[in-house]
Amino acid sequence: MWLAKGVVGVLYEMRYAAEGGVFGVASYLLNGVIDILILALIVRFFGGLLGAFQFNRWTRWAYVLTNWMIDPIAKVLPTYANVDWSPLAAFVLLLIVKAIL
């Protein structure tokens, strides 16, 4: 039942995005990409805390999706208490970008 509600909700969102024209569809797609990147950052952060790094088959996809964004932040932001905080910083930046859009 919840799956059907989710599919209907996505179809309604797509309909409203299409009513917005090209910019509405582009905004809808960009929000979807940002949501996927946020999910990958969450997996990467908690995977790093649990010891599942980039060569683990369960977290490899998150590293592939987010390395382009994390590497420049990791050069500037140092680790603290043996935790890499750059995924959290990228998460905050993505939330800011999403709020602006």
Buried (B, 14 or more C-beta within 10 A) or exposed (E): EEEEEEEEEEEEEBEEBEEEEEEBBEEBEEBEEBEEBBEBBBBBBEBBEEEBEEEEEEBBEBBEBBEEBBEEBBEEBEEEEEEBBBBBBBBEEBEEEBEEE
